[in-house]
């Protein structure tokens, strides 16, 4: 089954749409779990409350994505299940040990993943494209993370090196996760190939994601 791909005049396999909504629905569910857990690492009640509010936003996103899956005639659990192993492996290997590591992971690691999914969403027709871009929009975590990490670095310069290494590790793990997600579903791989046009297009996509990562690291006051 296919759907019109917006104004481009081509078509998108509905299975690819379901796959993308499925992986994002599970990603939002795990984001809720993780933010709620990381909130307990907060050194202040204000920080704890901030992450709790962000967790609430993530579960709202999850609800919207699963509702759209139902509209498409898909079972949300079935749509999410193929991506559980890859996303759980990523979070299992990048469990933050400190409050600051949790903030860097949410800002850098999740930001890189969001950039990747935003690029794919650009190949979809509305309303799915608009829905995905909306749920991937910043929930306020970016400014909060930058403020907290920069303040910590200003107070203790030695943490910058450790957090920079952590950020680089997150990138490597996030890339591995993205590759695992694509490898899991042929329809997603096909959507990316058709959307980018050729290998040069994929290269430009990777360059855009890499540039955005570099800017995030610099915004935190860390070396990319």
C-alpha positions in Angstrom: 0.0 0.0 0.0 1.3 3.5 -0.8 0.4 7.0 0.0 1.2 10.2 -1.9 4.4 11.8 -0.8 3.3 15.4 -0.5 4.0 17.7 -3.3 6.8 15.7 -4.8 4.4 13.6 -6.8 5.9 10.2 -5.8 4.6 7.6 -3.4 5.7 6.3 0.0 5.1 2.7 1.1 2.8 2.8 4.1 4.9 0.1 5.7 7.8 2.5 5.9 5.5 5.1 7.5 4.4 2.5 10.1 8.0 1.5 10.7 9.1 5.1 11.3 6.2 5.8 13.6 6.8 2.5 15.4 10.5 3.2 16.1 9.7 6.8 17.3 6.8 5.6 19.5 9.2 3.2 21.3 11.9 5.9 21.4 9.5 8.3 23.1 8.4 5.6 25.6 12.0 4.9 26.5 12.7 8.6 26.7 9.9 8.9 29.3 11.4 6.1 31.4 14.9 7.5 31.1 14.0 11.1 32.0 11.9 9.9 34.9 14.9 7.9 36.2 17.5 10.6 35.5 15.3 13.1 37.4 16.3 11.3 40.6 19.9 12.2 39.9 19.1 15.9 40.0 21.0 17.8 42.7 18.1 20.2 43.1 14.4 20.0 43.3 14.2 22.5 40.4 16.2 20.2 38.2 14.2 17.2 39.3 10.9 19.0 38.4 12.3 20.1 35.1 13.1 16.6 33.9 9.8 15.3 35.3 8.0 17.8 33.0 10.1 16.8 30.1 9.2 13.1 30.8 5.6 14.0 30.7 6.0 15.6 27.3 7.6 12.5 26.0 4.7 10.2 27.1 2.4 12.7 25.4 4.4 12.3 22.2 4.2 8.5 22.6 0.4 8.7 22.9 0.1 10.8 19.7 2.3 8.5 17.7 0.5 5.3 18.8 -2.9 7.0 18.0 -1.7 7.7 14.5 -0.6 4.0 14.1 -4.1 3.0 15.0 -5.5 5.4 12.4 -3.3 3.6 9.8 -4.7 0.3 10.8 -1.5 -0.8 12.6 -1.1 -2.4 16.0 1.2 -0.1 18.1 2.8 -2.9 20.0 3.5 -4.8 16.7 4.9 -1.7 15.1 7.3 -1.0 18.1 8.5 -4.5 18.8 11.1 -4.8 15.9 13.0 -1.8 17.4 13.1 -2.8 21.0 16.4 -4.7 20.9 18.3 -1.9 19.1 17.1 0.9 21.3 17.4 -1.1 24.5 21.0 -2.0 23.6 21.8 1.7 23.0 20.4 2.8 26.4 21.9 -0.2 28.2 25.4 0.7 26.9 25.0 4.4 27.6 23.5 4.5 31.0 24.6 7.8 32.6 26.4 7.6 35.9 25.9 11.2 36.9 23.4 14.0 36.5 25.6 15.8 34.0 26.1 12.7 31.9 22.3 12.3 31.8 21.9 15.8 30.5 24.6 15.4 27.9 23.0 12.2 26.7 19.6 13.8 26.4 20.9 16.8 24.6 23.7 15.3 22.4 22.7 11.6 22.0 19.0 12.2 21.6 19.6 15.2 19.5 21.6 13.3 17.0 18.9 10.6 16.8 16.2 13.2 16.4 18.2 14.8 13.5 18.3 11.4 11.8 14.6 10.8 12.2 13.8 14.4 11.1 15.7 13.8 7.9 13.7 10.6 7.2 10.4 12.4 8.0 11.2 14.9 5.3 10.6 12.1 2.8 7.1 11.5 4.0 3.7 13.1 3.1 1.6 15.0 5.7 0.1 14.4 8.1 2.8 12.0 9.2 5.6 14.4 8.3 4.1 17.2 10.4 3.3 14.8 13.3 6.9 13.5 13.4 8.5 17.0 13.2 6.2 18.2 16.0 7.0 15.3 18.4 10.7 15.7 17.6 10.6 19.4 18.5 12.6 20.5 21.5 10.6 20.1 24.8 12.7 22.6 26.6 15.5 20.2 27.4 18.0 21.9 25.1 18.2 25.2 26.9 18.0 23.6 30.3 20.9 21.1 29.5 23.1 23.8 28.1 22.6 26.1 31.1 23.2 23.3 33.6 26.3 21.8 31.8 27.9 25.2 31.2 27.4 26.2 34.8 29.0 23.0 36.0 32.0 23.5 33.7 32.4 27.1 34.9 32.5 25.8 38.5 34.7 22.8 37.8 36.7 23.0 34.6 37.9 19.4 35.0 34.5 18.0 34.1 34.7 19.3 30.6 37.2 16.7 29.4 35.2 13.8 30.8 31.9 15.1 29.4 33.5 15.6 26.0 34.7 12.0 25.9 31.2 10.9 27.0 29.7 13.0 24.2 31.9 11.3 21.6 31.0 7.9 22.9 27.3 8.7 22.6 27.8 9.6 19.0 29.4 6.3 18.2 26.7 4.4 20.0 23.9 6.5 18.4 25.3 5.8 14.9 25.4 2.1 15.7 21.8 2.3 16.9 20.7 4.0 13.7 22.4 1.4 11.5 20.7 -1.3 13.5 17.3 0.3 13.1 17.7 0.6 9.3 19.0 -2.9 9.0 16.0 -4.2 10.8 13.5 -2.9 8.2 14.0 -3.0 4.4 11.2 -0.4 3.9 13.0 2.2 6.0 16.3 1.6 4.1 14.4 1.9 0.8 12.7 5.1 1.9 16.1 6.6 2.8 17.6 5.6 -0.5 14.7 6.9 -2.5 14.5 10.1 -0.5 18.2 11.0 -0.7 18.4 10.0 -4.4 21.9 8.4 -4.4 25.0 7.8 -2.3 26.0 11.4 -2.6 22.6 12.4 -1.1 23.2 10.0 1.8 26.6 11.6 2.3 25.1 15.1 2.5 22.5 13.8 5.0 25.3 12.5 7.2 27.2 15.7 6.9 24.2 17.7 8.1 23.7 15.4 11.1 27.4 15.6 11.9 27.4 19.4 11.7 24.4 19.7 14.0 26.2 17.4 16.5 29.3 19.6 16.4 27.2 22.7 17.1 25.5 21.0 20.1 28.8 20.0 21.6 30.1 23.6 21.2 26.9 24.9 22.7 27.6 22.8 25.9 31.1 24.2 26.0 32.7 20.9 25.0 35.2 20.0 22.3 33.5 17.9 19.5 
